[in-house]
Each structure stands twice: as structure tokens, then as C-alpha cells.
Amino acid sequence: MMKRIAKSPFAARCASFCIRLYLRILGATIRQEIEDRAQFDKALAQGRGVVLVFWHGRLMATPFLRALTQADVYMLISNHRDGDIIADGVRGFGIKFIRGSAANPKKPDKSKQGASAVAQSIAALNDGGVVGVTPDGPRGPGEKVQPGALRVAQMSGAAIVPVGASVSRGRRMKSWDRFLVAAPFSRFCYVAGEPIRIPETSSGAELESLRAELEDRLIAVTARADAMAGRNP
């Protein structure tokens, strides 16, 4: 019975309400510090959109970045029930959602959802928007870049900007992504890394090299954000 209750629409609404309340409390009490924002501004000014990437475990530290740009901001989020809860929870931040994820070869019936998400992401980028992606989600492994963000950037011509996010006070959970839950009255620290562009003609080997480079840069900016926040990596 407890499992049925946990999976019920009522439980989902309660979870979304808690997320929304939690974010509002954070928004009223936090201070933000941003390093190298010019990297993001430079990429966005080129008018081809920006793919903003950050680790899944730092997801709850990122909605507050929405206020830093006038561009339309989208978040790529899975069609899973957890995606519904998160999307409802961050309602009111002015973030638009693209539902879907990379196609899973073991579930060919879901490939159309992945194709739709890619098409929506490219359209948003072509309009000069910002598309946020957690390249290690939604299934993991944690802090390992999957190729989806690179493919979207390659097809759209948009730059990828890695972003490190951390908080001065909070706890990391024992989940697969070591999810960071921030405490009120924290300092939220962000670091923008150097943009990466994916040439349209990149071969498989070149894409793998760029994937590894993006992973290294994302690790580096996250470590820098942790240092700014006085947090051990």
C-alpha cells in the first residue's frame, strides 16, 4: 500500500510542492557569485544559441541562473515521472521544458521521443535560446558525459558552455549522482568554462575526443566552483 501511495498523483503533487517551496526559500536567502560569466555572454552574443551543460547532481543549484539572461531558457528533461515532478516544482522560474532524452537502443519504442527532443532543442537554439542539459542524466553514470549534448550542438551550430555549480552549505546525497541539496543562507557559486564548438564534419573519433575534452572541462569548472564555495570536491 505504501508503494501505491508513493506512486500516486497525490504523492507527485506533494513532492512538486515541496520542491517549489524549497526553491522559494533558497531564492529569498542565498547570495550568488559568478566567475567568468563573459564566456557565456560571448557565446550567446553570436546568435546561434548556447547548450549549457552541468552535472545532474548539481541540478537544484541551477534554476537561479535563469534571471541572468533575457534569452529564452529551456531545460531538457526526461519523460519519466521524476521529470514531471521536477518540471512542476520549478514552475515560476520562467524555464521552458523540452521533454525527452537520448534514444535507448534497448527501448526502440521510445526512439521517437528522443528524436522529438533533439528537434525541439535544435529549434530553440536556432532561435537564439539557451538549452540546459545534464550530460550524465537521467540514468548515469554520474559525472560521465554522454554524447547527446555534443550531437545537438553539432547539428545546430551552437556552442557548448560547461558550468560548474556549488553551494557553501548543503549535503550531498548517496544517490547515483551524489545529488547536492543546498541549505538556506548559502552562497551559490558558478563558474562558466570556455565554450566548445562541434564542427559539423566531425568524425566519430573526433567526437569522442571532444566528448572527453568537455568532460574534463566540466570536471574542472565544478572543482573550481567547489573551491569558491569552500567545499571539498
C-alpha positions in Angstrom: 0.0 0.0 0.0 2.8 2.4 0.8 4.3 1.8 -2.6 1.0 2.6 -4.3 0.7 5.8 -2.3 4.3 6.8 -3.2 3.5 6.3 -6.9 0.2 8.1 -6.7 -0.6 11.5 -8.4 -1.1 13.0 -4.9 2.4 12.0 -3.8 3.8 13.6 -7.0 1.9 16.8 -6.3 3.2 16.9 -2.8 6.8 16.3 -4.0 6.5 19.1 -6.5 5.1 21.5 -3.9 8.0 20.7 -1.6 10.5 21.4 -4.3 8.7 24.7 -5.2 8.7 25.8 -1.5 12.3 24.8 -1.0 13.4 26.8 -4.1 11.5 29.8 -3.0 13.1 29.7 0.5 16.5 29.4 -1.2 15.8 32.2 -3.6 15.0 34.5 -0.7 18.1 33.8 1.3 21.0 32.9 -1.0 23.8 35.0 -2.4 25.3 34.3 -5.8 28.8 34.6 -7.1 29.6 34.0 -10.8 33.1 33.6 -12.3 33.9 34.0 -16.0 30.3 34.9 -17.0 31.9 36.5 -20.0 32.4 33.1 -21.5 28.6 32.5 -21.6 27.8 36.1 -22.7 30.3 35.8 -25.6 28.9 32.5 -26.8 25.3 33.8 -26.6 26.1 37.0 -28.4 27.0 35.0 -31.6 23.2 34.4 -32.0 23.3 30.7 -32.5 22.1 29.7 -29.1 24.0 28.0 -26.2 24.0 24.5 -24.9 24.6 24.9 -21.1 25.8 21.7 -19.5 26.2 20.9 -15.8 26.2 17.7 -13.8 22.9 16.1 -12.8 23.9 16.2 -9.2 24.1 20.0 -9.3 20.6 20.4 -10.9 19.0 22.1 -7.9 21.7 24.8 -7.9 20.9 26.0 -11.4 17.3 27.4 -11.7 18.5 30.7 -10.2 20.7 31.2 -13.3 17.6 31.9 -15.3 17.5 35.5 -14.1 20.9 36.2 -15.6 19.8 36.3 -19.3 16.9 37.7 -21.3 17.1 34.8 -23.8 14.6 32.0 -23.7 15.8 29.2 -21.4 14.9 25.6 -21.9 15.7 22.5 -19.9 15.9 19.1 -21.5 14.2 16.8 -19.0 13.1 13.2 -19.3 9.5 11.9 -19.8 9.8 9.9 -16.7 7.6 10.6 -13.7 10.6 12.2 -11.9 10.8 14.6 -14.8 7.1 15.6 -14.3 7.8 16.3 -10.6 10.8 18.4 -11.3 9.2 20.4 -14.1 6.2 21.2 -11.8 8.5 22.0 -9.0 10.5 24.7 -10.8 7.4 26.2 -12.3 7.5 30.0 -11.9 11.2 30.4 -12.7 10.5 31.2 -16.4 12.1 28.0 -17.6 10.6 26.2 -20.6 10.8 22.4 -20.9 11.8 20.0 -23.6 10.6 16.5 -22.7 12.6 13.5 -23.8 16.1 12.1 -23.7 18.6 10.3 -25.8 17.2 7.2 -27.5 17.8 4.0 -25.7 18.7 1.1 -28.1 17.2 -1.4 -25.7 13.8 0.5 -25.9 13.3 1.2 -29.6 9.7 2.2 -29.0 11.0 5.3 -27.3 13.3 6.4 -30.1 10.7 8.9 -31.4 10.6 10.7 -28.1 14.4 11.2 -28.3 14.2 12.4 -31.9 11.5 14.9 -30.9 13.6 16.2 -28.0 16.6 16.7 -30.4 14.4 18.5 -32.9 12.9 20.8 -30.3 16.4 21.6 -28.8 17.7 22.5 -32.3 14.7 24.7 -32.9 15.2 26.5 -29.6 18.9 27.0 -30.3 18.3 28.3 -33.8 16.0 31.0 -32.2 19.0 32.1 -30.1 17.8 30.3 -26.9 19.7 28.5 -24.1 19.2 24.8 -23.7 20.3 23.3 -20.3 21.4 19.7 -20.4 22.7 17.3 -17.7 25.0 15.2 -19.9 25.3 12.4 -17.3 21.5 12.1 -16.8 18.9 10.8 -16.4 20.4 7.3 -15.7 24.1 7.9 -15.1 26.9 7.0 -14.6 27.4 10.1 -12.6 29.8 12.8 -13.9 30.4 11.0 -17.2 29.5 12.9 -20.3 27.2 11.1 -22.7 27.3 12.2 -26.4 23.7 13.7 -26.6 24.7 17.3 -25.9 27.5 17.1 -28.5 25.2 15.9 -31.2 22.7 18.7 -30.5 25.5 21.2 -30.7 26.9 19.7 -33.9 23.5 19.7 -35.6 22.6 23.3 -34.5 26.0 25.0 -34.7 25.5 26.2 -31.1 28.4 26.5 -28.6 28.5 24.3 -25.5 29.3 26.1 -22.3 30.2 23.9 -19.3 29.1 25.3 -16.0 30.2 24.4 -12.5 27.7 24.9 -9.7 28.3 24.6 -6.0 27.0 25.9 -2.6 28.7 26.8 0.6 26.3 24.9 2.8 24.4 21.7 2.0 24.6 18.0 1.8 25.4 15.5 -1.0 23.0 12.6 -1.1 24.1 8.9 -1.5 22.3 8.7 -4.9 24.0 7.7 -8.1 24.6 11.4 -8.9 25.5 12.4 -5.3 22.8 15.0 -5.6 23.7 18.3 -3.9 20.9 19.7 -1.6 21.6 23.3 -0.7 20.8 24.8 2.7 19.2 28.3 3.0 21.5 31.2 3.5 24.2 29.6 1.3 26.5 31.2 -1.2 25.8 29.8 -4.7 28.9 29.7 -6.8 29.0 29.3 -10.5 31.9 29.1 -13.0 31.5 29.2 -16.7 34.0 27.4 -18.8 35.4 28.1 -22.2 32.9 27.3 -24.9 33.3 24.3 -27.1 32.1 24.2 -30.7 31.5 20.9 -32.5 32.3 21.1 -36.2 29.6 19.7 -38.5 32.1 17.4 -40.2 33.5 15.8 -37.0 34.1 12.1 -37.4 33.3 9.5 -34.7 36.9 9.7 -33.4 36.8 13.5 -33.3 33.5 13.5 -31.5 34.9 11.1 -28.8 37.9 13.4 -28.4 35.6 16.4 -28.0 33.4 14.4 -25.6 36.4 13.7 -23.4 37.5 17.4 -23.6 34.0 18.5 -22.5 34.1 16.0 -19.6 37.5 17.3 -18.4 36.3 21.0 -18.6 33.1 20.2 -16.7 35.1 18.4 -14.0 37.5 21.4 -13.8 34.8 24.2 -13.6 32.9 22.1 -11.0 36.0 21.7 -8.9 36.6 25.5 -9.2 33.0 26.2 -8.1 33.5 23.9 -5.1 36.7 25.8 -4.2 34.9 29.1 -4.4 32.2 27.7 -2.1 34.8 26.4 0.4 33.6 22.9 -0.3 35.8 19.8 -0.7 35.4 18.2 -4.2 
